[in-house]
Amino acid sequence: MKRKDIKLKARGNYRLATEWMRKKRVYTKQDLVEFYMYTLGKDYRAASGSAIVLLSPRLVSNNGDPRGSASNPWGHVAYNEKIKKRVCPVTGKNEKQRYMFHVRDVPLEKKHHTYYRRKLEQEKEMTAIRTSVDGVKTKSRIGVS
């Protein structure tokens, strides 16, 4: 399967925005915010927050997790590359930061919110292997007969 054909498991507005990012290839944060506002009908605050979440994954990160925000559904499979800023020849000012969407060569482990990690650990503790009288191993919950 080609890397560009990999399906990213996102739902709702994140799915629509991710499809837009993949199709557009090179975009700015403002482009993504405008997509949320004008296409999906979000207000500026919600659009900006969602854009930050989707732009957070990087190939490597100097300050934090390269998978980005825990709310990002595909940060372990794909990332955004920051493209070097260009200087406008007329005004001499830097252009806005542009990003390019990429799929990782080797996917990372999926990131979970701390609540779900604690919940998984508690379930593992509660599930124990018990040997019955017959000598057959069965899984059961502690405290349940």
N, C-alpha and C positions, 0 to 999 in steps of 0.2 A: 504494500500500500504506500502510495506516495505521501510525503509529509504534508503536502497541501490538502490532501483528501482526508486527513485525520479529523474525526468528528470530536468537537469539544462539547462536553456535557454542561451546557448552560441553559437556563430556562427564562422565559419572560423577556423583560427589556434587556437583560444582559445578553441573551441569545441574539436578539435583533441587533444590538450594538456591536457584538462580536462579529456577526456576519458582515455588517457594514465596514468594520475595521479590516477584515480579511479582504473584502472586495476593493476597498480604497487603497490599501497597502501603505501609503504614506499620508499622515494626518497630524494635526496639532490638537492640543487639548481643547482649544476653542472650537475647532471643527466638531469634535465629539460632543461638547456641550451643546452646540447648535443642533446637532442631530437629535439629541435627547429633547431639547426644547421644541423644535419645530416639527419633527417627525413623530415623536412619541408623546408630545404634549406635557412635558414636565416643566416645573418652574425652575428658575436659575439655580437655586440652592440644591435641589434634588439632583439636577443635571450635573452640577459641578461635583457633588459628592460621588455620584456614580462614575463620572469620568476619572476621578482620582483613583477609585478602586480598580477600574479596568486598565489604567495606565501604570499601575504599581509593579507588576512583575518585570524583572530584568534577567539577563543572562547570568551576570554575577553582580553582587551587591556589596558595597563597602560598608553600609550602615544598616544592616538588618537582613531579613530573609529574602532571597532572590525570588521566591514565589509570590511576593507582594502581600497584599491584604488578605486576611483569612476569608473575607467575603467574596473574593474573586474565585469563580468556579473552575477556571482553567489555568491558574498560575503555575501549576506543577507541570503542565504539558506545553505551554506556549509563553512567550514573553514579548515585551516591547523594547526595541533597540532605539536608543536616542541617536538621532542623526546630528552630525556636527552642524552648528548654526552657521548660516551664511550671512554675509554683510551686504546690505543693499548698496549697490554702487552709486545710486543717486543721492540718498540721504546719509549714507555712512553708518546707519544703525543696524544692529543685529535683528534678523528676522525671528519670528516666534519659534520655540523649540518644536521640532518635528519628530515623529516617532514612526517606526516601521514594525509591522507585525511579523513575528517569526514563530515557527514551531520548534521546540527543543529537539536536539538529536537524541538525547537520553532523558526521558521524563523523570522528574523528581518524585519523591513520596508526597502524597496528597496532604495538604495542610488542613487541620481541623481546628475549630474554635475550642478554647479550653474547656467549655462546658461539655462538649461532646467527648473530648478526651477523658475527662473525669468519669463520664457516664460509661464509656467503654471499659475503663479500668475497674469500675465497681461491678459491672456485669461479669468480667473475668474472675474477680474475687468471689463472686457469689456462685459461679458455676464451678463445681468440683467433681472430680472423678471418684466415684464410690464403688467399692467392690461389694457386691451383694453376697448373700450367704452361699449361693451356688458357685461363686467364683467368677461370675460374668461381670465385666466392667460395663457400667452404664453411666451416662451423664445425668445428673440431677441437680436441682437447686438445694442449697443448704437450708435446712429448716423445713423442707417439704418432705412429707413421708409418702 
